[in-house]
Each structure stands twice: as C-alpha cells, then as structure tokens.
Amino acid sequence: MDKHIALAVFESLSSGLRLDVFRLLVRSGPDGLVAGEISAALDVTPTNLSFHLKALTQAGLLTVTQEGRYQRYRADLPLMQKLITYLTEECCGGNPECCFDISASRKTADTNP
C-alpha cells in the first residue's frame, strides 16, 4: 500500500459519522446496504449522508453499485486488510505475529470504549 492511499483512508475515517457508516457497512457484510437503510440506521438526513458516502467512496473505502433507482454501498474489506497489513508489516522486525494476538486485541477493544 502506498503512503498516500493510507493517508486518504485515515483522513476519510477521521469523521465520526464516516467511521459509523464504514463500521455499519462492515457489519452488513458483502450484501451492503442501500443509502436509505444507512440513513435510517444512523438517523442521519439523506443530504448529509450523501456528502459522507461520496467522501468514503472517493477514498476507496466503499464500492457502490446502481440497483434501479437505488445505490448499494459496500465496505471495501480488501482495502482495509491492505491497510492493516501496511500498518503492521514491520512490527517486531517484520514478524507481526510476535507482536500481538489479534483475538486478545479484539477482547480489549470490546471492553474499552
């Protein structure tokens, strides 16, 4: 992953609403959600949401497909995996498996707000 791509991803996720949108789409899995479903789930106006969906899509975090008059958004999970790899590839001298246990870090993340 290129440093500029990583920076664009982080910049896009620096908005609380955008982070909420991305996490919602990660939870929805490969089916994704249409914009109206995202709007309802996050209680955000369609106009405000549209601005944030566009920013996330431009950063490469979301893919969008047209389905009739609706647009379906999906989280680009391979991009997030590349970002995680980029961030950890040099951990512990190039041996990230020595640095942490991913299941333990999930438990810690779940208990810390």
C-alpha positions in Angstrom: 0.0 0.0 0.0 1.2 3.5 -0.9 1.5 6.0 2.0 -0.8 8.4 0.2 -3.6 5.9 0.0 -3.2 5.2 3.7 -3.4 8.9 4.5 -6.5 9.3 2.3 -8.2 6.4 4.2 -7.3 7.8 7.6 -8.4 11.3 6.6 -11.8 9.9 5.3 -12.3 8.0 8.6 -11.5 10.9 10.8 -15.2 12.0 10.7 -17.3 10.3 13.4 -20.2 9.8 11.0 -18.0 8.4 8.3 -16.5 5.9 10.8 -20.0 4.9 11.9 -21.0 4.4 8.2 -18.0 2.3 7.5 -18.5 0.2 10.6 -22.2 -0.3 9.7 -21.2 -1.5 6.2 -18.6 -3.8 7.6 -21.2 -5.4 9.8 -23.6 -5.7 6.8 -21.0 -7.8 5.0 -21.0 -8.4 1.3 -24.6 -7.6 0.8 -24.0 -4.0 1.9 -26.9 -1.5 2.3 -28.7 1.0 0.2 -28.4 4.6 1.1 -31.8 4.8 2.7 -31.0 1.9 5.0 -27.8 3.6 6.1 -29.7 6.8 6.7 -32.3 5.1 8.8 -29.9 3.0 10.8 -27.7 6.0 11.7 -30.6 8.5 12.0 -28.9 11.0 9.6 -30.6 13.0 6.8 -30.1 11.8 3.3 -28.5 15.0 2.2 -25.9 14.9 5.0 -25.3 11.2 4.4 -24.8 11.7 0.7 -21.8 14.0 1.3 -20.2 11.5 3.6 -20.8 8.5 1.3 -19.2 10.4 -1.6 -16.1 11.1 0.6 -15.8 7.5 1.6 -16.2 6.3 -1.9 -13.6 8.7 -3.2 -11.2 7.4 -0.6 -11.8 3.9 -1.9 -13.4 2.7 1.4 -16.7 1.9 -0.3 -17.9 0.5 -3.5 -21.2 1.5 -4.9 -23.5 -0.3 -7.5 -26.6 1.0 -9.0 -29.7 -1.1 -8.5 -32.6 0.5 -10.3 -33.1 3.9 -8.6 -31.1 2.8 -5.5 -27.4 2.8 -4.9 -26.0 -0.1 -2.8 -22.9 0.6 -0.8 -20.4 -2.0 0.4 -17.3 -1.7 2.6 -14.1 -2.4 0.6 -12.8 -5.0 3.0 -9.7 -5.9 0.9 -8.6 -2.3 1.1 -8.9 -2.4 4.9 -6.9 -5.6 5.1 -4.2 -3.9 3.0 -4.2 -1.0 5.4 -3.8 -3.3 8.4 -1.0 -5.1 6.7 0.7 -1.8 5.8 0.5 -0.7 9.4 1.8 -4.0 10.9 4.1 -5.4 8.3 7.3 -4.1 10.1 6.0 -4.8 13.6 8.6 -6.6 15.7 11.3 -6.5 12.9 9.0 -7.9 10.2 7.4 -10.6 12.4 4.0 -9.1 13.3 2.8 -12.5 14.6 5.2 -12.0 17.6 3.7 -8.6 18.5 0.1 -9.3 19.5 -2.6 -11.8 19.5 -5.5 -10.5 17.3 -8.1 -12.3 19.3 -6.8 -10.7 22.5 -6.8 -7.3 21.0 -10.5 -7.8 19.9 -11.4 -8.6 23.5 -9.6 -5.5 24.7 -11.3 -3.3 22.1 -14.7 -4.7 23.0 -14.2 -3.8 26.7 -12.7 -0.3 26.2 -15.0 2.4 24.7 
